[in-house]
Amino acid sequence: MKEQPTPDTDVVIVGGGFAGVAAARDLSRSGARVVLLEARDRLGGRTWFRESPLGRPLELGGTFVHWLQPHVWAEMTAAGLELEPSPGVEEIYWLAGGEVHRAGMEEYTRHVVPGMDGLTGLAREAFPQPHRPLPLTELAREADRTPLTRRLEQLGLTPEETEVARSRWTLSFNGSPDEGSWAQALRLAALCGGDWRMMSEANRAYTVAGGTGRLLEAVHRGSTADVRLGVTVTAVHHDAHGVEVVCADGSRITARHVVLTLPLNILDAIDVHPPLSPGKQAAGERGQVSSGVKVWMRARGRIRPFIAFASDDYPLTMAGTEYEQDGDTILLAFGPHSAKLDVTDVHAVQAAVRQWRPEIEITAVDAHDWTADPLSGETWFMARPGHLEHALAELQRPEGRVRLAGGDYASGWAGYIDGALESGRRAAREISTALEKEKETS
Ligand SMILES: Cc1cc2nc3c(=O)[nH]c(=O)nc-3n(C[C@H](O)[C@H](O)[C@H](O)COP(=O)(O)OP(=O)(O)OC[C@H]3O[C@@H](n4cnc5c(N)ncnc54)[C@H](O)[C@@H]3O)c2cc1C
């Protein structure tokens, strides 16, 4: 590409999830001209709060937020947004040894404690500054190399305790915990002061009142970016002078910098010339662990509030009551393998719920299969062994005028809305500093 005195814009941001929207807002506030290209017909990416055929608006993607998440919390405070507590549960079901068990929270917790303590007890030692995981401590390096379930086997738990721990981590990974690293568990617990109970709370206890769409609007407010929906980017050419972004409709936009916010599992969906470094490509090829589904269900009648857990041997790893709806109950569930459960098939979902509760009748389902969606290819980022040692720093390293940003590349809450905000804001800061320097030298 030849030197261009006036490119079409200063920055092109590819992707309008939380990372892209935060980067666009910060950059435009700093005076940069920004074009944000989003392939979908809406902003929000892997968050999507919308009216549901089940009778009320529902969150199809990212949902739960917490005050332990600093970037989310700053936006919530600035916008005056409130939390909405999730409903409580009165009974817990879990599958272990092929049998359904049922108890109150206290008894269930007795089975959970040894596995959670064993897997997260060293969190603060491994990650003393959890928002700055690199350079790795010796312990973090060892945990990064160790598959989570290998560590679990070393804990000397009873078979039931092991299966209960496996279920909880199948839910966290939204995939097989055999594929995840022990460091992933330590890192999340470290973000919660080393307390796995707070970690569970952060994962499930609160939503944004009015939906994640309100948080998205709050982040977007004040942005002067030129947002173009329904535009799929297919290629990026870059050199020392600038970038050229090629769209599926053949249009091209030139800019000084580009930010790619694609999830790790679809990083190869855009042709970058010259190509991204071998380290980035290898990280993209290995991908991350989550390959599951989230599904909402309407069940006939009122159901006593419950939550249920199962390991990755089952199509659903968690199901629980969320709302009452005109005399019926709305349930939320997660399954570890999108390929093993058709979330649009009410009969398949019904059968999966009956693994715990044969009497429940599911009358309708609502879901978006993010793993099967070519614009996401995953649900939320969860690290494979070796990710911290071999991939994170490289994924965060800009290549000339090309930067990756997104929840998958965050230093703190990677895999969360908070991580998307953190990463998008970091990219914006780095680019606005670079633009300032370029202005001085031009
Ligand atoms: C089912 C589910 C449940 C979750 N639960 C939670 C939760 O409870 N709490 C939490 O904090 N997080 C949760 N997450 C994770 C959270 O939603 C994500 O980490 C976060 O939203 C990622 O934001 P992002 O901007 O990094 O990526 P994305 O939201 O994926 O944004 C990337 C954008 O790029 C667009 N794009 C992709 N390719 C192209 C292209 N070629 N051209 C143009 N645009 C393109 C996509 O359409 C997308 O809009 C959940 C995610 C899912 C799917």
The ligand as a MOL file (V3000), in Angstrom:
LIG
                    3D

  0  0  0     0  0            999 V3000
M  V30 BEGIN CTAB
M  V30 COUNTS 53 58 0 0 0
M  V30 BEGIN ATOM
M  V30 1 C -23.9590 -17.6620 26.1460 0
M  V30 2 C -22.9690 -16.7060 26.7320 0
M  V30 3 C -23.0120 -16.4190 28.0640 0
M  V30 4 C -22.0850 -15.5280 28.6350 0
M  V30 5 N -22.1990 -15.1790 29.9440 0
M  V30 6 C -21.4680 -14.1350 30.4280 0
M  V30 7 C -21.7680 -13.5730 31.6940 0
M  V30 8 O -22.7060 -14.0050 32.3590 0
M  V30 9 N -21.0030 -12.5200 32.1270 0
M  V30 10 C -19.9950 -11.9980 31.3540 0
M  V30 11 O -19.3420 -11.0280 31.7860 0
M  V30 12 N -19.6950 -12.5210 30.1440 0
M  V30 13 C -20.4200 -13.5560 29.6500 0
M  V30 14 N -20.1980 -14.0300 28.3950 0
M  V30 15 C -19.0330 -13.5410 27.6570 0
M  V30 16 C -19.2090 -12.1240 27.1100 0
M  V30 17 O -20.4610 -11.9910 26.5010 0
M  V30 18 C -18.0910 -11.8770 26.0850 0
M  V30 19 O -16.8300 -12.1500 26.6650 0
M  V30 20 C -18.0690 -10.4240 25.5920 0
M  V30 21 O -19.3680 -9.9850 25.2650 0
M  V30 22 C -17.1290 -10.3690 24.3970 0
M  V30 23 O -17.1460 -9.0790 23.8250 0
M  V30 24 P -16.1530 -8.7720 22.6030 0
M  V30 25 O -16.4470 -7.4190 22.1510 0
M  V30 26 O -14.7690 -9.1240 23.0120 0
M  V30 27 O -16.5330 -9.8680 21.4940 0
M  V30 28 P -17.8930 -10.0510 20.6920 0
M  V30 29 O -19.0400 -9.6680 21.5470 0
M  V30 30 O -17.8710 -11.4260 20.1400 0
M  V30 31 O -17.7860 -8.9710 19.5360 0
M  V30 32 C -17.1210 -9.2210 18.3340 0
M  V30 33 C -17.9580 -8.6500 17.2180 0
M  V30 34 O -17.2720 -8.8150 15.9800 0
M  V30 35 C -18.2410 -9.0770 14.9800 0
M  V30 36 N -17.5470 -9.6990 13.8590 0
M  V30 37 C -17.0120 -10.9420 13.8180 0
M  V30 38 N -16.4340 -11.1390 12.6240 0
M  V30 39 C -16.5990 -10.0150 11.9220 0
M  V30 40 C -16.1930 -9.6100 10.6070 0
M  V30 41 N -15.4890 -10.4190 9.7960 0
M  V30 42 N -16.5490 -8.3760 10.1730 0
M  V30 43 C -17.2500 -7.5210 10.9720 0
M  V30 44 N -17.6450 -7.8680 12.2280 0
M  V30 45 C -17.3150 -9.0960 12.6920 0
M  V30 46 C -19.2350 -9.9770 15.6800 0
M  V30 47 O -20.4730 -10.0080 15.0120 0
M  V30 48 C -19.3040 -9.3440 17.0620 0
M  V30 49 O -20.3380 -8.4030 17.1350 0
M  V30 50 C -21.0970 -14.9280 27.8090 0
M  V30 51 C -21.0610 -15.2250 26.4490 0
M  V30 52 C -21.9910 -16.0890 25.9110 0
M  V30 53 C -21.9670 -16.3480 24.4330 0
M  V30 END ATOM
M  V30 BEGIN BOND
M  V30 1 1 1 2
M  V30 2 1 2 3
M  V30 3 2 2 52
M  V30 4 2 3 4
M  V30 5 1 4 5
M  V30 6 1 4 50
M  V30 7 2 5 6
M  V30 8 1 6 7
M  V30 9 1 6 13
M  V30 10 2 7 8
M  V30 11 1 7 9
M  V30 12 1 9 10
M  V30 13 2 10 11
M  V30 14 1 10 12
M  V30 15 2 12 13
M  V30 16 1 13 14
M  V30 17 1 14 15
M  V30 18 1 14 50
M  V30 19 1 15 16
M  V30 20 1 16 17
M  V30 21 1 16 18
M  V30 22 1 18 19
M  V30 23 1 18 20
M  V30 24 1 20 21
M  V30 25 1 20 22
M  V30 26 1 22 23
M  V30 27 1 23 24
M  V30 28 2 24 25
M  V30 29 1 24 26
M  V30 30 1 24 27
M  V30 31 1 27 28
M  V30 32 2 28 29
M  V30 33 1 28 30
M  V30 34 1 28 31
M  V30 35 1 31 32
M  V30 36 1 32 33
M  V30 37 1 33 34
M  V30 38 1 33 48
M  V30 39 1 34 35
M  V30 40 1 35 36
M  V30 41 1 35 46
M  V30 42 1 36 37
M  V30 43 1 36 45
M  V30 44 2 37 38
M  V30 45 1 38 39
M  V30 46 1 39 40
M  V30 47 2 39 45
M  V30 48 1 40 41
M  V30 49 2 40 42
M  V30 50 1 42 43
M  V30 51 2 43 44
M  V30 52 1 44 45
M  V30 53 1 46 47
M  V30 54 1 46 48
M  V30 55 1 48 49
M  V30 56 2 50 51
M  V30 57 1 51 52
M  V30 58 1 52 53
M  V30 END BOND
M  V30 END CTAB
M  END
